[in-house]
C-alpha cells in the first residue's frame, strides 16, 4: 500500500447560492405558503357561515323570549336585541370577508397572522363603538321610563318578572360560563334583592335595583359578544395559519430539480427531520380543532408565537435538503472526474465497482480502479458536517513498488481536474496507510451489503489537526 491522500473539497459559495435559488428558493416556498393559505381560508369560510347561523338562532330564541314580556321594557328589549344582532352580523360579515382576502406576500407567517388579527380588531372596535352609542341612548330612555311616578308598584312587579325572563333566556342561550363566569349569578342576586324590596312594599327601590340588574345584563351581553368575537377572530386566524403552514409543508416535501423529472424527497435528505416537523404541525392542527371550545385566547396566541419558528425550521430544512442534494450530485461528478483523470494514466473501473455506499445517495460515493500492473485505487468521496463540503479520500492498494513520482502525479492531476471544474480544494492530508475497510467496494455499495463502521466514516470525512498530518507537496 502507498497510503491515503485526503482532501476537503467544496463547491464555491456563489455557485452554491445560485444553484439553491434555481432548485428551490425561499421565495418559492413563501409563494406556496401564500397559495395554501388561500385554499385553507376558502375551505374555512364554511365554518364562519355555520357560526353565523348559530348566532342567528341565538337571536331568534332571544326575540321569542322578549315576545313574552309584559312591561314597558318589551319595546326596549326588542330594540336592544336588534342592536346586538346587527353588531353580530356586521362582525360575522367581516370575518367572512376576511376569509377571502390574503395579501400578495406572506414574508413572515406570524406577522401575517398578527396583522390580520389587528385588522379584524380595528374593524370590531369601530362596530362596537357605534353600537355602544346606541346602547347608551337606550339606557337613558329606560331611565326616563323608570322615573315616572304612576303605577310604580305594578310596573315594579312587571319589570321584575320580565327581567327574570331575560335572565333565564341569557342563561340558556349565552355562553356566559365560558366568557363571563359568575357574572350572571351576580345579576341573579340583584334580582333576589329586588324581590325582597318588592315584598317590603318599596316599589321605587325595586325599580332602581331591577334597572341596575337590567343594565348589568345588557353589559354582560356586550362583554360576552366582545370576548366571543375576540376568540373567534383569534381561532380563525390561528386555524388558517396552522392549516396553511401544514399544507405548504406537505406541498414542499417534494423538491423538483430543474434538470430532472424526478422529485427529491425532503424528508429523505434531512433523515426524517422534515417528517417530524410535519407531524408536529399536524398534531398542533388536530389539537386546535379538537379543543376548539376549550382553548383560551392566550393559548391560541401562544400557537401564533410558535409559527415563526416552525416556518423558519421548514425553510431551513428545505434549504439543507437542497444543499445535500447538490453535495450528493457533486460527489458523483467528482467520481466521474477521478475516473476520467486516472483513465489517462491507464486505470479503468474494476468490475463496475462504483456507486454510493449502501446504494444511498446521502452517503459516500465510491469507485475502484485498477491498472494492468495490479495497482488498485479506491476513491471515497464523503460528505462532511457542512452540507456543501465533501472530503475525497484516495487509497492505493497493491502498489508493491512504490513510485513517489507516479503517486504525486495522480494526486496533482486529480486536484487540477477538480479545480478546473470550479471546486475549491483545501490542504491534502497524507496518511501512511490506506483505509483497509474501503477496499471491498463491491459489497459496500450494495443495498443491504457490508456497512462501513461509523468510526471509519468519521475518519474519512474529517481532517485531523495539522500537527498530526503531513501536507502533500504541490
C-alpha positions as CSV (number, residue, x, y, z in Angstrom):
1,X,0.0,0.0,0.0
2,X,1.1,3.5,-0.6
3,X,-1.2,5.2,1.8
4,X,-4.2,7.5,1.7
5,X,-4.5,11.1,0.5
6,X,-7.5,13.0,1.8
7,X,-8.6,16.5,0.6
8,X,-11.5,18.7,1.7
9,X,-13.4,20.0,-1.3
10,X,-16.3,22.3,-1.5
11,X,-18.4,24.0,-4.2
12,X,-17.8,27.7,-4.4
13,X,-20.3,29.6,-2.3
14,X,-21.6,31.8,-5.1
15,X,-22.2,28.7,-7.2
16,X,-24.0,27.0,-4.2
17,X,-26.3,30.0,-3.7
18,X,-27.1,30.2,-7.4
19,X,-27.9,26.5,-7.6
20,X,-30.0,26.8,-4.5
21,X,-32.0,29.6,-6.0
22,X,-32.5,27.6,-9.2
23,X,-33.5,24.5,-7.4
24,X,-35.8,25.6,-4.6
25,X,-35.8,29.2,-3.5
26,X,-37.2,30.5,-0.2
27,X,-39.4,32.8,-2.2
28,X,-40.9,29.8,-4.0
29,X,-41.7,28.3,-0.6
30,X,-43.4,31.5,0.5
31,X,-45.4,31.7,-2.7
32,X,-46.5,28.1,-2.0
33,X,-47.4,29.1,1.6
34,X,-49.5,32.0,0.2
35,X,-51.3,29.7,-2.2
36,X,-52.1,27.2,0.6
37,X,-53.3,29.9,2.9
38,X,-55.8,31.0,0.3
39,X,-57.0,27.4,-0.1
40,X,-57.4,26.9,3.6
41,X,-59.3,30.2,4.0
42,X,-61.7,29.3,1.3
43,X,-62.3,25.9,3.0
44,X,-62.8,27.6,6.4
45,X,-65.3,30.1,5.1
46,X,-68.0,27.5,5.6
47,X,-67.2,27.4,9.3
48,X,-67.8,31.1,9.6
49,X,-71.2,30.7,7.8
50,X,-72.0,27.9,10.4
51,X,-71.1,30.2,13.2
52,X,-73.2,32.9,11.8
53,X,-76.2,30.5,11.6
54,X,-75.7,29.6,15.3
55,X,-75.7,33.2,16.3
56,X,-78.8,34.0,14.3
57,X,-80.5,31.0,16.1
58,X,-79.4,32.5,19.4
59,X,-81.0,35.8,18.4
60,X,-84.2,34.1,17.3
61,X,-84.6,32.5,20.8
62,X,-83.8,35.8,22.4
63,X,-86.5,37.5,20.4
64,X,-89.0,34.7,21.3
65,X,-88.3,35.3,25.0
66,X,-88.7,39.0,24.6
67,X,-92.1,38.5,22.9
68,X,-93.5,37.2,26.2
69,X,-92.6,40.3,28.2
70,X,-95.4,42.3,29.7
71,X,-93.9,45.6,30.9
72,X,-92.9,48.7,29.0
73,X,-89.4,47.1,28.8
74,X,-90.6,44.9,26.0
75,X,-90.0,47.5,23.3
76,X,-86.7,48.5,24.8
77,X,-85.6,44.8,25.0
78,X,-86.6,44.3,21.4
79,X,-84.6,47.3,20.3
80,X,-81.6,46.2,22.3
81,X,-81.8,42.6,20.9
82,X,-81.9,44.0,17.3
83,X,-78.9,46.2,18.0
84,X,-76.9,43.2,19.3
85,X,-77.9,41.2,16.3
86,X,-76.8,44.0,13.9
87,X,-73.5,44.1,15.7
88,X,-73.0,40.4,15.5
89,X,-74.0,40.3,11.8
90,X,-71.5,43.1,11.0
91,X,-68.8,41.2,12.8
92,X,-69.6,37.9,11.1
93,X,-69.6,39.6,7.7
94,X,-66.2,41.0,8.4
95,X,-64.9,37.5,9.4
96,X,-66.5,36.1,6.3
97,X,-64.9,38.7,4.1
98,X,-61.5,38.3,5.7
99,X,-61.5,34.6,4.8
100,X,-61.5,35.7,1.2
101,X,-58.7,38.2,1.5
102,X,-54.9,37.4,1.6
103,X,-52.1,39.7,0.9
104,X,-50.0,39.1,-2.2
105,X,-46.9,38.4,0.0
106,X,-46.5,36.4,3.2
107,X,-43.0,37.0,4.3
108,X,-43.5,36.0,7.9
109,X,-46.5,33.8,8.9
110,X,-46.7,35.0,12.5
111,X,-46.6,38.7,11.4
112,X,-49.2,38.0,8.7
113,X,-51.4,36.4,11.4
114,X,-51.0,39.2,13.9
115,X,-51.6,41.9,11.2
116,X,-54.7,40.1,10.1
117,X,-55.9,39.9,13.8
118,X,-55.2,43.6,14.3
119,X,-57.2,44.4,11.1
120,X,-60.2,42.5,12.5
121,X,-59.9,44.1,15.9
122,X,-59.8,47.5,14.4
123,X,-63.0,46.8,12.5
124,X,-64.6,45.3,15.6
125,X,-63.8,48.3,17.7
126,X,-65.4,50.6,15.1
127,X,-68.5,48.5,15.0
128,X,-68.6,48.2,18.8
129,X,-68.2,51.9,19.4
130,X,-71.1,52.7,17.1
131,X,-73.3,50.1,18.9
132,X,-72.2,51.4,22.3
133,X,-73.5,54.9,21.4
134,X,-76.9,53.3,20.6
135,X,-76.9,51.3,23.8
136,X,-76.2,54.4,25.9
137,X,-79.1,56.1,24.3
138,X,-81.3,53.1,25.0
139,X,-80.2,53.1,28.7
140,X,-81.2,56.8,29.0
141,X,-84.6,56.0,27.6
142,X,-85.1,53.2,30.1
143,X,-84.1,55.6,32.9
144,X,-86.6,58.1,31.8
145,X,-89.4,55.5,31.8
146,X,-88.5,54.3,35.2
147,X,-88.6,57.8,36.7
148,X,-92.3,58.1,36.1
149,X,-94.4,58.2,39.3
150,X,-97.7,56.5,38.1
151,X,-98.4,52.8,38.7
152,X,-95.0,52.2,40.2
153,X,-96.0,49.1,42.2
154,X,-97.4,47.4,39.1
155,X,-94.5,48.5,36.9
156,X,-92.1,47.2,39.5
157,X,-93.8,43.7,39.5
158,X,-93.9,43.6,35.7
159,X,-90.3,44.8,35.4
160,X,-89.1,42.2,37.9
161,X,-91.0,39.4,36.1
162,X,-89.7,40.5,32.7
163,X,-86.1,40.6,34.0
164,X,-86.5,37.0,35.2
165,X,-87.4,36.0,31.7
166,X,-84.4,37.8,30.2
167,X,-82.0,36.3,32.7
168,X,-83.4,32.8,32.0
169,X,-83.0,33.4,28.3
170,X,-79.4,34.6,28.8
171,X,-78.7,31.6,31.0
172,X,-79.9,29.2,28.3
173,X,-78.6,30.8,25.2
174,X,-75.4,32.8,26.0
175,X,-72.0,31.1,26.7
176,X,-71.8,33.1,29.9
177,X,-69.8,30.4,31.9
178,X,-67.1,30.4,29.2
179,X,-66.7,34.1,28.7
180,X,-68.1,35.7,31.9
181,X,-68.1,33.2,34.6
182,X,-70.0,34.2,37.7
183,X,-71.4,37.4,36.2
184,X,-74.9,36.0,35.7
185,X,-75.0,34.8,39.3
186,X,-74.3,38.3,40.5
187,X,-77.3,39.6,38.4
188,X,-79.5,36.9,39.9
189,X,-78.5,38.1,43.4
190,X,-79.6,41.6,42.4
191,X,-82.9,40.1,41.2
192,X,-83.4,38.4,44.6
193,X,-82.7,41.7,46.4
194,X,-85.3,43.4,44.2
195,X,-87.8,40.7,45.1
196,X,-87.2,41.4,48.8
197,X,-87.7,45.1,48.2
198,X,-91.0,44.4,46.4
199,X,-92.1,42.2,49.3
200,X,-91.3,45.1,51.7
201,X,-93.5,47.3,49.5
202,X,-90.8,49.6,48.3
203,X,-91.6,49.9,44.6
204,X,-89.2,52.8,43.8
205,X,-86.2,50.9,45.3
206,X,-87.4,47.8,43.5
207,X,-87.4,49.5,40.1
208,X,-84.0,51.1,40.8
209,X,-82.5,47.7,41.7
210,X,-84.1,45.9,38.7
211,X,-82.8,48.7,36.4
212,X,-79.3,48.2,37.7
213,X,-79.6,44.5,37.1
214,X,-81.1,45.1,33.7
215,X,-78.2,47.4,32.7
216,X,-75.7,44.8,34.1
217,X,-77.4,42.2,31.9
218,X,-77.0,44.4,28.9
219,X,-73.4,45.0,29.7
220,X,-72.9,41.2,30.2
221,X,-74.3,40.5,26.7
222,X,-72.0,43.1,25.3
223,X,-69.0,41.6,27.1
224,X,-69.8,38.1,26.0
225,X,-70.1,39.3,22.4
226,X,-66.8,41.1,22.7
227,X,-64.9,38.1,24.2
228,X,-66.6,35.6,21.9
229,X,-65.7,37.8,18.9
230,X,-62.1,38.1,20.1
231,X,-61.9,34.3,20.5
232,X,-63.5,33.5,17.1
233,X,-61.2,36.1,15.4
234,X,-58.1,34.6,17.0
235,X,-59.2,31.0,16.5
236,X,-60.0,31.6,12.8
237,X,-56.6,33.3,12.2
238,X,-54.7,30.6,14.0
239,X,-56.6,27.8,12.3
240,X,-56.0,29.3,8.9
241,X,-52.3,29.9,9.6
242,X,-51.6,26.5,11.0
243,X,-53.7,24.8,8.3
244,X,-51.9,26.8,5.6
245,X,-48.5,26.0,7.0
246,X,-49.3,22.3,7.2
247,X,-50.4,22.3,3.6
248,X,-47.4,24.2,2.5
249,X,-45.0,21.9,4.4
250,X,-46.7,18.9,2.6
251,X,-46.5,20.6,-0.8
252,X,-42.8,21.5,-0.3
253,X,-41.9,18.0,0.8
254,X,-41.0,17.1,-2.8
255,X,-38.2,19.2,-4.2
256,X,-38.3,19.5,-8.0
257,X,-34.9,19.9,-9.7
258,X,-34.8,21.9,-12.9
259,X,-32.7,19.4,-14.8
260,X,-34.6,16.3,-13.7
261,X,-38.1,14.9,-14.0
262,X,-37.8,13.2,-10.6
263,X,-38.7,14.9,-7.4
264,X,-36.4,14.6,-4.4
265,X,-37.9,13.9,-1.0
266,X,-37.0,16.5,1.6
267,X,-37.6,14.0,4.4
268,X,-35.1,11.6,2.9
269,X,-32.4,14.2,2.7
270,X,-33.0,15.5,6.2
271,X,-33.0,12.0,7.6
272,X,-36.6,12.2,9.0
273,X,-36.5,15.6,10.5
274,X,-38.8,17.1,7.8
275,X,-41.5,14.5,8.5
276,X,-41.0,15.1,12.2
277,X,-41.8,18.8,11.6
278,X,-44.8,17.9,9.5
279,X,-46.1,15.6,12.3
280,X,-45.7,18.3,14.9
281,X,-47.6,20.8,12.9
282,X,-50.3,18.2,12.1
283,X,-50.6,17.5,15.8
284,X,-51.0,21.2,16.6
285,X,-53.7,21.5,14.0
286,X,-55.5,18.4,15.4
287,X,-55.3,19.7,19.0
288,X,-56.7,23.1,18.0
289,X,-59.6,21.6,16.1
290,X,-60.4,19.0,18.8
291,X,-60.3,21.6,21.6
292,X,-61.9,24.5,19.9
293,X,-64.4,25.1,22.7
294,X,-61.8,24.6,25.5
295,X,-58.9,26.8,24.4
296,X,-58.4,30.3,25.5
297,X,-57.3,33.4,23.5
298,X,-54.0,33.3,25.5
299,X,-53.4,29.7,24.4
300,X,-54.2,30.5,20.8
301,X,-51.7,33.4,20.9
302,X,-49.0,31.0,22.1
303,X,-49.6,28.9,19.0
304,X,-49.2,32.1,17.0
305,X,-45.9,32.8,18.6
306,X,-44.7,29.3,17.5
307,X,-45.5,30.0,13.9
308,X,-42.3,31.9,13.1
309,X,-40.1,29.2,14.5
310,X,-42.0,26.5,12.6
311,X,-41.9,28.4,9.4
312,X,-38.2,29.1,9.8
313,X,-37.5,25.5,10.6
314,X,-39.3,24.4,7.4
315,X,-37.4,26.8,5.2
316,X,-34.1,25.8,6.7
317,X,-34.8,22.1,6.3
318,X,-35.7,22.5,2.6
319,X,-32.6,24.7,2.2
320,X,-30.5,22.0,3.9
321,X,-32.1,19.3,1.7
322,X,-31.2,21.2,-1.4
323,X,-27.6,21.7,-0.3
324,X,-27.3,18.0,0.5
325,X,-28.8,17.1,-3.0
326,X,-26.2,19.4,-4.6
327,X,-23.4,17.9,-2.5
328,X,-24.5,14.4,-3.4
329,X,-24.6,15.1,-7.1
330,X,-21.2,16.7,-6.7
331,X,-19.8,13.5,-5.2
332,X,-20.9,11.5,-8.3
333,X,-19.5,14.2,-10.6
334,X,-16.2,14.2,-8.7
335,X,-16.1,10.4,-9.0
336,X,-16.5,10.8,-12.8
337,X,-13.7,13.3,-12.8
338,X,-11.4,10.9,-10.9
339,X,-12.3,8.1,-13.4
340,X,-11.6,10.3,-16.4
341,X,-8.3,11.7,-14.9
342,X,-6.9,8.3,-13.9
343,X,-8.1,6.8,-17.2
344,X,-5.5,8.9,-18.9
345,X,-2.9,7.1,-16.7
346,X,-4.1,3.6,-17.7
347,X,-6.6,3.0,-14.9
348,X,-10.1,1.5,-15.5
349,X,-13.1,0.9,-13.3
350,X,-12.8,-2.6,-11.8
351,X,-15.8,-4.9,-12.2
352,X,-18.3,-2.0,-12.2
353,X,-17.4,-1.2,-8.6
354,X,-18.7,2.3,-8.3
355,X,-21.6,4.0,-6.6
356,X,-22.9,5.3,-3.3
357,X,-22.3,3.2,-0.2
358,X,-25.3,1.0,0.6
359,X,-26.9,2.5,-2.6
360,X,-27.8,5.5,-0.5
361,X,-27.3,8.9,-2.2
362,X,-26.8,10.6,1.1
363,X,-23.7,8.5,1.8
364,X,-20.2,8.3,0.4
365,X,-19.6,7.8,-3.3
366,X,-17.0,5.1,-4.0
367,X,-15.1,4.0,-7.1
368,X,-12.4,1.3,-7.5
369,X,-9.9,1.5,-10.4
370,X,-7.0,-0.7,-11.4
371,X,-4.3,-0.9,-14.0
372,X,-2.5,-3.7,-15.7
373,X,0.2,-3.8,-13.1
374,X,-2.3,-4.8,-10.5
375,X,-2.3,-1.4,-8.6
376,X,-5.8,-0.7,-7.3
377,X,-7.1,2.7,-6.3
378,X,-10.3,3.3,-4.3
379,X,-11.6,6.8,-4.2
380,X,-14.2,7.6,-1.5
381,X,-15.9,10.9,-1.5
382,X,-17.7,11.5,1.8
383,X,-20.0,14.3,3.0
384,X,-18.6,16.5,5.8
385,X,-20.7,18.0,8.5
386,X,-21.1,21.1,6.3
387,X,-23.6,20.0,3.6
388,X,-21.8,21.9,0.8
389,X,-18.5,20.3,1.6
390,X,-17.1,16.8,0.7
391,X,-13.9,15.1,1.5
392,X,-12.1,12.9,-1.1
393,X,-10.0,10.0,0.2
394,X,-7.8,8.3,-2.4
395,X,-6.4,5.0,-1.2
396,X,-3.9,2.9,-3.1
397,X,-3.6,-0.9,-2.7
398,X,-1.2,-3.5,-4.3
399,X,1.4,-0.9,-5.3
400,X,4.3,-3.2,-4.4
401,X,6.9,-1.0,-6.0
402,X,6.2,2.4,-4.5
403,X,6.5,5.1,-7.1
404,X,6.6,8.6,-5.5
405,X,6.5,10.4,-8.8
406,X,3.5,8.4,-10.0
407,X,1.7,8.9,-6.8
408,X,2.4,12.7,-6.8
409,X,1.2,12.9,-10.4
410,X,-2.1,11.1,-9.7
411,X,-2.8,13.4,-6.8
412,X,-1.9,16.6,-8.8
413,X,-3.9,15.5,-11.8
414,X,-6.9,14.9,-9.7
415,X,-6.5,18.2,-7.9
416,X,-6.1,20.1,-11.1
417,X,-9.1,18.4,-12.7
418,X,-11.3,19.2,-9.7
419,X,-10.1,22.8,-9.5
420,X,-10.8,23.3,-13.2
421,X,-14.3,22.0,-12.5
422,X,-15.0,25.0,-10.3
423,X,-14.3,23.4,-7.0
424,X,-12.3,24.8,-4.0
425,X,-9.7,22.5,-2.5
426,X,-8.2,22.6,0.9
427,X,-4.9,21.1,2.0
428,X,-4.3,17.4,1.3
429,X,-3.7,15.2,4.3
430,X,-1.3,12.2,3.7
431,X,-1.5,9.1,5.8
432,X,1.0,6.2,5.5
433,X,-1.7,3.5,5.5
434,X,-4.7,3.2,3.2
435,X,-8.0,2.6,4.9
436,X,-8.5,-1.2,4.6
437,X,-12.2,-1.0,5.1
438,X,-12.7,0.8,1.8
439,X,-11.2,-2.0,-0.3
440,X,-14.3,-4.2,-0.8
441,X,-16.2,-1.6,-2.8
442,X,-18.4,-4.2,-4.5
443,X,-20.1,-5.2,-1.2
444,X,-20.0,-1.7,0.3
445,X,-22.2,-0.2,-2.5
446,X,-24.8,-3.0,-2.4
447,X,-28.1,-2.1,-0.7
448,X,-28.1,-4.2,2.4
449,X,-24.5,-5.2,1.9
450,X,-21.5,-4.6,4.1
451,X,-21.6,-1.4,6.1
452,X,-18.7,0.9,6.8
453,X,-18.0,1.3,10.6
454,X,-19.1,4.7,11.9
455,X,-15.6,5.4,13.1
456,X,-14.2,4.8,9.6
457,X,-16.7,7.1,8.1
458,X,-15.9,9.7,10.7
459,X,-12.2,9.4,9.9
460,X,-12.8,9.6,6.2
461,X,-15.0,12.7,6.3
462,X,-13.0,14.6,8.9
463,X,-9.5,16.1,8.9
464,X,-7.0,15.6,11.7
465,X,-5.2,18.6,13.1
466,X,-2.2,19.9,11.1
467,X,0.2,18.8,13.8
468,X,-0.8,15.2,13.1
469,X,-0.6,15.3,9.3
470,X,1.9,15.8,6.5
471,X,0.8,18.2,3.9
472,X,1.1,16.9,0.3
473,X,3.5,18.7,-2.0
474,X,2.0,20.8,-4.7
